[in-house]
Amino acid sequence: MTVKLSKTHLAAVNRPRRIYVNNDVGYGAPMGPEPSSIEPKDWVAARFSAFAQPGSQVDSVGWCLDEGNIAAYPSTVLPELAYPTLLRWRRAGTDLVEVIISESHRRGLEAFWEYRLNGADREIDVSTPAPHPLKDQHPEWLIPGSWWKPGLWNFAIPEVRQYKLAILREVAERYDLDGIDLDFGRHPPYLPAGQQWEHREALTDFVWQVRQMLQGVAEDRGRPFLLAVRVADTVPGCHFDGMDIETWTRRNLIDLIIIGTRSIQVDLSGFRQATAGSYIKLYPCIDQHHSPDGYHAVPDPRFLRGVAANWWHQGADGIATFNFWNELPEFLQKGGAPGPMCEGQSVHALAYREIGDPPRLSLLDKYFVVARRYGGGFYHRLGNRWDDYLNLNHQTPLPLVLPADPAWVEVYVADDLLARAEQVEGLELQLLLSTAIAAEHLEIKFNGIRLQPPVQAADWLTYGLTPQHLVPGRNLLTLNWVAPSGHEQAVSLEKVEVHVTYHREPHVESPV
């Protein structure tokens, strides 16, 4: 059944969202087991500091306070977090969820609720409850043989879908949110491993039930209630995990798709094709805590500029961030970490003044990098690379063992460097290999043009480029590895980066 959407609903979907922040604030006081003297006003000042800075391009914030199995708010459905500072605030009449929503709206920000559908982490670091009571009572509701010891919910079970719907209904009816994001990134699998696509109707049924519930809440309150989903970085990857994006689109079940997690490269063209003819907006997403492999919390703004510029060039409706450090350093007196810094500035705070504005990005220095598989977090440590797709960027090209035949790697570069040739000050290709080799054993072409011998430093090879070497969009790097006689050790291409430096103009802000 297709959901009918009102003009006011579609207007809400079409609202500009330059940057959508998935803001995990479930850490530090008051969200911790140690008592703290911090007061709500101080917490609000810190948690909104990066969004309130002059020039911020953040339009929407998705607030994540818990892992979905224990509530950080008064609940009749879920057990509640028993953190002492949170309880002290509540006894004084402060509901933290009400605070963040009202403060978001006061600042002109959309407020979404981030719901981790198979959230797991917090079950092991608090005493109430550990493990989850329903998991004890109904082990048949869990996926057999899950990698997570307390167990992951099996959405093929109707009772699980009903339970999750009740959790979301309570939040939707209680709080004046603009939308809910169903975060499928925490944690797959959601359906029996090896049978996800066979059970896809179960997830479609759940998303449909959530949509119907939110439509009812919207009608009662007289304004739209949007539904977002965060899914894998490719459409086939969604299918692997049992997520039928095409059906969700065709039936008008969702409004926003947040694509990927620890992502540099996402299948924007595939999602655009899957959602063709719809109103659905697409927001590619990068995680800087559970980061892309080899690019954890990069202390250089040029990296995030290149990622964002590529996504805008590929047709994104906005940029999504996940697990950025969202507090300005001067607001961290009571604890916390400033995240990546560059010349005294928070890299992430600077990104919020840059990456949501393509014209502003156009003449800022950038690194355009090729994506690597895997990355930080649970999956990297546990090696869970068989039963699910999301979080792992399985289809990205690097690392690449150099074969006997020439190897081919696409490098996406958003900037039209030939059109801006007079403004380009520096342009180079950097390759990182798994082991140092003699440069004469590696032949390189860029878009078919043979490159001159590189400058070599340790395992990095740096080749000079000119604007004539590149086209805006997809470029082709070709490598021919000519192994010396007797060489038996495999050589892998680990990283590929194109570095672009522009002549500095006085009005362009950059710490680099």
C-alpha positions in Angstrom: 0.0 0.0 0.0 1.4 3.4 -1.0 1.3 6.2 1.7 -0.3 9.4 0.6 1.6 12.5 1.6 0.3 16.0 2.0 1.7 19.2 0.5 2.9 20.3 3.9 4.7 17.0 4.3 6.5 17.3 1.0 7.4 20.9 1.8 9.0 19.7 5.0 11.0 17.0 3.0 12.1 19.7 0.6 13.4 22.0 3.3 17.2 22.7 2.7 19.5 20.6 4.8 23.1 21.5 4.0 24.5 19.5 6.8 22.7 16.8 8.8 24.5 15.9 12.0 24.0 12.5 13.7 25.0 13.8 17.2 25.8 11.0 19.6 25.7 12.7 23.0 25.4 9.5 25.0 28.8 10.0 26.6 30.2 12.1 29.4 28.1 13.7 32.1 25.2 13.3 32.5 25.4 10.2 30.4 27.8 8.2 32.5 28.0 6.2 35.8 30.1 8.8 37.6 28.3 11.7 39.5 28.9 15.1 38.1 28.1 18.7 39.2 27.3 19.8 35.6 24.0 21.6 35.1 21.8 21.5 32.1 22.6 25.0 30.9 26.4 24.1 30.8 25.6 20.9 29.0 23.5 22.7 26.4 26.2 25.4 25.8 28.8 22.7 25.1 26.6 20.4 23.0 25.3 23.2 20.7 28.6 25.1 20.6 29.7 23.9 17.1 26.2 24.4 15.7 25.8 28.0 17.1 29.2 29.3 15.8 29.0 32.1 13.3 28.8 30.7 9.7 27.6 27.3 10.7 25.9 25.4 7.8 24.3 22.8 10.1 20.5 22.8 9.5 19.5 19.5 11.1 20.6 17.6 14.1 19.7 14.0 14.9 20.1 13.5 18.6 21.3 10.1 19.9 21.1 9.7 23.7 21.0 5.9 24.1 21.4 2.6 22.3 17.7 1.9 21.8 17.4 -0.8 24.5 17.5 1.5 27.6 15.9 5.0 27.7 17.5 8.3 28.6 14.0 9.7 29.2 11.0 8.7 31.3 9.6 5.6 29.7 6.8 3.1 30.3 8.2 0.8 27.5 11.9 0.6 28.1 14.0 0.3 31.3 15.6 3.7 32.1 19.2 4.6 32.4 20.2 4.8 36.1 23.0 7.4 35.7 23.2 9.6 38.8 23.5 13.0 37.1 20.7 12.2 34.7 18.5 11.1 37.6 19.4 14.3 39.6 18.4 16.4 36.6 15.1 14.5 36.3 14.3 15.0 40.0 14.8 18.7 39.4 12.3 18.6 36.6 14.6 18.5 33.6 13.8 16.1 30.8 16.9 16.0 28.7 15.1 15.1 25.5 12.7 18.0 25.9 15.7 20.3 26.4 17.5 19.4 23.3 14.4 19.6 21.1 13.4 23.0 22.4 17.0 24.3 22.2 17.3 23.0 18.7 14.1 24.8 17.6 15.1 28.0 19.3 18.3 28.0 17.2 16.4 27.3 14.0 17.6 23.7 13.8 15.5 20.6 12.9 15.5 18.0 15.6 15.5 14.3 14.7 15.5 11.4 17.0 18.3 8.9 16.2 17.0 5.4 17.0 19.5 2.6 17.0 17.4 -0.4 16.0 19.8 -3.0 17.2 21.8 -0.9 19.6 23.9 -2.9 21.9 26.9 -1.1 23.4 25.2 0.3 26.5 23.9 -3.0 27.8 27.3 -3.9 29.2 28.4 -0.7 30.9 25.5 0.0 33.2 23.8 -2.2 35.8 20.2 -1.5 34.8 19.6 -3.8 33.1 22.3 -6.2 32.0 21.3 -8.1 30.0 18.0 -6.8 28.7 15.0 -8.4 30.5 13.1 -9.2 27.3 16.1 -10.9 25.8 16.2 -13.2 28.8 12.5 -13.8 28.6 12.4 -14.4 24.9 15.6 -15.8 23.5 13.6 -16.9 20.5 13.3 -13.2 19.5 17.0 -13.0 18.9 19.2 -14.0 15.9 20.8 -17.3 16.5 24.6 -17.3 16.9 24.9 -13.5 16.9 28.4 -12.0 17.2 27.0 -9.8 20.0 26.9 -11.7 23.3 23.6 -10.3 24.7 22.0 -11.1 21.3 20.7 -9.0 18.4 16.9 -8.6 17.8 15.5 -10.6 14.9 13.0 -8.4 13.0 11.6 -11.5 11.2 9.7 -12.0 14.5 6.5 -10.0 14.5 6.7 -9.5 18.3 10.1 -7.8 17.9 8.6 -5.4 15.3 5.7 -4.6 17.6 8.0 -4.0 20.6 10.2 -1.6 18.6 7.1 0.2 17.2 5.9 0.8 20.8 9.3 2.3 21.7 9.1 4.7 18.8 5.5 5.5 19.3 6.2 6.7 22.9 9.0 9.0 21.7 6.9 10.4 18.8 3.9 11.1 20.9 5.8 12.6 23.8 8.2 14.9 22.1 7.9 17.7 19.5 10.4 16.2 17.0 10.7 17.0 13.3 11.5 13.4 12.5 12.9 10.0 13.4 15.9 8.3 11.8 15.9 4.5 11.9 19.6 3.8 12.2 20.2 0.4 10.6 23.9 1.0 11.1 23.6 -0.1 14.7 23.8 -3.1 14.4 23.2 -5.6 11.6 22.2 -8.3 11.0 18.5 -7.6 11.6 17.3 -10.9 10.0 18.7 -14.4 10.1 22.1 -14.5 8.6 22.3 -15.8 5.0 18.5 -15.3 4.6 18.2 -11.5 4.8 16.8 -10.9 1.4 14.4 -13.8 1.8 13.0 -12.1 4.9 13.0 -8.6 3.4 9.2 -8.2 3.7 9.7 -8.2 7.5 11.8 -5.0 7.4 9.5 -3.5 4.9 6.5 -4.2 7.2 8.3 -2.6 10.1 9.2 0.6 8.1 5.6 0.7 6.9 4.2 0.4 10.5 6.5 3.2 11.7 5.4 5.4 8.8 1.7 4.8 9.5 2.3 5.6 13.2 4.1 8.8 12.4 1.4 9.9 10.0 -1.1 9.4 12.8 1.0 11.5 15.2 1.4 14.2 12.5 -2.3 14.4 11.9 -3.0 14.7 15.6 -0.4 17.5 16.2 -1.1 19.3 12.9 2.4 19.3 11.4 4.5 16.7 9.5 6.6 14.0 11.1 9.4 12.9 8.8 11.1 9.4 8.6 14.7 8.9 7.7 16.7 5.7 7.4 20.5 5.2 7.6 21.5 2.3 5.4 24.5 0.8 3.6 26.7 2.7 1.2 25.4 0.8 -1.9 22.0 -0.3 -3.1 23.2 -4.0 -3.5 24.6 -3.7 0.0 21.1 -2.8 1.3 19.7 -5.9 -0.5 22.4 -8.1 1.2 21.1 -6.9 4.6 17.4 -7.4 3.7 16.6 -3.7 3.0 14.3 -3.3 0.0 15.0 0.4 -0.7 13.1 0.3 -4.0 9.9 -0.9 -2.4 10.3 1.6 0.5 10.6 4.3 -2.2 7.8 3.1 -4.3 5.4 3.0 -1.4 6.4 6.4 0.0 7.6 4.9 3.3 10.6 7.1 3.8 11.7 10.7 3.2 15.4 10.9 3.7 18.1 8.2 3.1 21.4 8.7 5.0 23.9 6.7 3.0 26.7 4.8 4.6 28.6 5.2 7.8 32.4 5.1 7.8 32.2 6.1 4.1 34.3 8.1 1.6 32.7 6.6 -1.5 28.9 5.9 -1.7 26.7 4.7 -4.5 24.9 8.0 -5.1 24.0 7.2 -8.7 22.6 3.8 -7.6 20.4 5.4 -4.9 19.4 8.2 -7.3 18.2 5.5 -9.8 16.5 3.5 -7.0 14.6 6.7 -5.9 14.0 8.1 -9.4 10.7 10.0 -9.7 10.4 10.3 -5.9 10.7 13.2 -3.5 13.3 11.3 -1.3 16.4 13.2 -0.4 19.9 11.6 -0.3 22.6 12.4 2.3 25.9 10.5 2.1 27.5 10.1 5.5 31.0 9.9 7.0 31.8 8.7 10.5 34.9 10.1 12.1 35.1 7.9 15.2 34.4 4.5 13.7 36.3 5.9 10.7 37.1 4.8 7.2 40.2 2.6 7.4 43.3 4.7 7.4 41.4 8.0 7.8 40.5 8.2 11.5 39.7 11.7 12.7 42.1 13.3 10.1 43.6 16.5 11.6 43.5 18.3 8.3 40.4 20.0 6.9 41.4 19.2 3.3 40.3 15.6 3.7 36.7 16.4 4.6 36.6 19.1 1.9 37.5 16.6 -0.8 34.9 14.1 0.5 32.1 16.6 0.6 33.0 18.2 -2.8 32.8 14.8 -4.5 29.4 14.1 -2.9 28.0 17.4 -4.0 29.4 16.9 -7.5 27.7 13.5 -7.6 24.3 15.0 -6.8 23.9 14.8 -3.0 21.1 16.8 -1.4 23.2 17.5 1.6 26.1 16.1 3.7 25.6 13.9 6.8 28.1 13.5 9.6 28.3 10.8 12.2 30.4 10.8 15.4 32.1 14.1 14.8 33.5 16.0 17.8 30.7 18.5 18.0 31.9 20.7 21.0 34.2 23.6 20.5 37.4 23.2 22.5 36.7 26.1 24.9 33.5 24.3 26.1 35.4 21.2 27.3 36.5 22.4 30.7 34.4 19.7 32.4 35.8 16.8 30.4 35.8 15.4 26.9 38.2 15.6 24.0 38.5 18.3 21.3 38.8 15.9 18.5 41.1 16.6 15.5 42.8 20.0 15.6 44.6 22.1 13.0 46.5 25.2 13.9 44.4 25.7 17.1 41.0 25.1 15.4 38.6 22.2 15.6 38.7 20.5 12.2 35.1 19.4 12.6 33.9 22.9 13.7 35.7 24.3 10.6 34.0 21.7 8.4 30.6 22.9 9.6 31.4 26.3 8.1 32.6 24.8 4.8 31.3 21.5 3.6 27.7 22.5 3.3 28.4 25.2 0.7 29.7 23.9 -2.7 30.6 27.4 -4.0 32.6 28.1 -0.9 34.3 24.7 -1.2 35.2 25.3 -4.8 38.5 27.1 -4.3 39.6 25.6 -1.0 42.5 23.2 -0.9 41.5 19.6 -0.9 42.5 16.0 -0.7 40.6 13.7 -3.0 41.1 10.1 -1.7 40.1 6.7 -2.9 38.1 4.7 -0.4 39.4 1.8 1.6 37.5 -1.2 2.9 36.6 -1.8 6.6 37.5 0.6 9.3 37.2 1.2 13.1 34.7 -0.1 15.6 33.2 -3.4 16.4 33.4 -4.9 13.0 37.0 -4.1 12.5 37.9 -5.8 15.7 35.7 -8.8 15.4 36.3 -9.4 11.7 32.6 -9.8 11.0 32.9 -9.7 7.2 30.5 -12.4 6.1 27.0 -12.1 7.6 26.3 -8.5 6.9 27.2 -5.6 4.6 26.6 -2.3 6.4 29.5 -0.5 8.1 32.2 -2.3 6.1 32.4 -0.7 2.6 33.0 -4.1 1.1 33.0 -3.0 -2.6 35.5 -0.2 -2.3 38.7 -0.7 -4.3 41.5 -0.5 -1.8 43.7 -2.1 -0.7 44.6 -3.7 -4.0 47.2 -6.4 -4.5 49.1 -5.4 -7.6 48.6 -8.1 -10.2 50.8 -9.3 -13.0 48.5 -7.4 -15.5 48.0 -3.6 -15.2 45.6 -2.6 -12.3 42.9 0.1 -12.8 41.6 2.4 -10.1 39.0 5.2 -10.4 39.8 8.5 -8.7 36.9 10.9 -8.3 37.9 14.6 -8.4 35.0 17.1 -8.2 37.0 20.2 -9.1 37.2 21.4 -12.7 41.0 22.0 -12.5 41.5 22.8 -16.2 38.9 25.6 -16.0 40.7 26.9 -12.9 44.2 26.2 -14.1 45.4 29.8 -13.4 44.3 29.4 -9.8 46.0 26.0 -9.2 49.2 26.4 -7.3 50.0 22.7 -6.6 48.7 19.4 -7.9 50.1 16.0 -7.2 49.2 12.3 -7.0 50.3 10.4 -3.9 50.4 6.6 -3.7 51.1 4.6 -0.6 52.3 1.1 -1.0 52.4 -1.8 1.5 56.2 -1.9 1.2 58.9 0.3 -0.2 59.8 -0.6 -3.8 62.1 0.9 -6.4 60.1 3.4 -8.4 61.4 2.1 -11.7 59.4 -1.1 -11.1 56.1 0.8 -11.2 54.7 2.5 -14.3 51.9 4.9 -13.8 49.3 6.5 -16.2 46.7 9.0 -15.2 43.8 9.1 -17.7 46.1 7.3 -20.1 49.0 9.9 -19.7 52.2 8.3 -18.6 53.6 10.1 -15.5 57.2 11.1 -14.9 59.2 9.3 -12.2 58.0 10.2 -8.7 59.6 11.7 -5.6 59.9 8.8 -3.1 59.7 9.0 0.7 59.5 5.7 2.6 56.5 3.9 1.1 54.9 7.0 -0.5 55.4 7.9 -4.1 54.5 11.5 -5.2 53.9 12.2 -8.9 53.5 15.7 -10.3 50.2 16.4 -12.2 48.9 19.3 -14.2 45.3 20.4 -14.7 45.5 18.9 -18.2 45.8 15.4 -16.6 42.4 15.5 -15.0 38.7 15.8 -15.8 36.0 16.7 -13.3 34.5 13.5 -12.0 35.8 10.0 -12.7 39.5 9.7 -13.6 41.4 6.5 -14.3 44.7 5.6 -12.6 46.6 2.7 -14.2 49.4 0.9 -12.5 51.8 -1.6 -14.1 53.9 -3.5 -11.5 57.0 -5.0 -13.1 58.4 -7.2 -10.3 62.2 -7.5 -10.3 63.6 -11.0 -10.9 63.3 -13.1 -7.8 60.8 -10.8 -6.0 58.2 -12.9 -4.2 56.6 -10.5 -1.7 53.2 -9.2 -2.6 52.8 -5.5 -3.0 49.5 -3.7 -2.3 48.3 -0.3 -3.2 47.1 1.0 0.1 46.2 4.6 -0.5 45.6 6.9 -3.5 45.2 10.7 -3.0 45.1 13.7 -5.3 46.2 16.9 -3.5 45.0 20.2 -4.8 46.4 23.6 -3.6 45.0 26.9 -4.9 46.6 30.3 -4.8 45.4 31.9 -1.6 42.9 34.7 -1.9 42.4 37.1 1.0 38.7 36.3 1.5 39.2 32.5 1.6 39.4 31.2 5.2 41.6 28.3 5.7 44.1 27.3 8.5 46.1 25.3 6.1 
